Amino acid sequence: MTEAGLEARCRVVATEHGLLFPKLHPFIIGTPDRVLMAPNGRYALVELKTLTGRLSPIQKALHAAWAKLGFVVYVIRTVDEFKALCKTLADER
C-alpha cells in the first residue's frame, strides 16, 4: 500500500471512531503528517509511512527533540496500527 492509500484508509477509520484527523501544514520540515484528535483534548501526532518507508534524518531529529519535551510522534505503518491508536484514544477517560 502506498502512503497516500494508508492515509486515505486512516482518515476513514478516524471518522468511524468519531475522531478528527486533520493534516498538519508544517512550518518546520519534518513535522508529522497529521494529528489524531479525540474528546477532552487528547491527541496523537502521527507520521504515516509504508512498511518499507523510512524516517528522514530531519524527522528523526525532530521526533527526538519533541520526545525530550514529552511529546510522542506515532509512526504508523499499517491500518491495524492506526486502529489500535484510535481505540486507545477513544477509550481513554
Secondary structure, DSSP 8 states (H G I E B T S, - for coil): --HHHHHHHHHHHHHHTT-B--B---SSTT--SEEEE-GGG-EEEEEE--TT----HHHHHHHHHHHHTT--EEEE-SHHHHHHHHHHHHH--
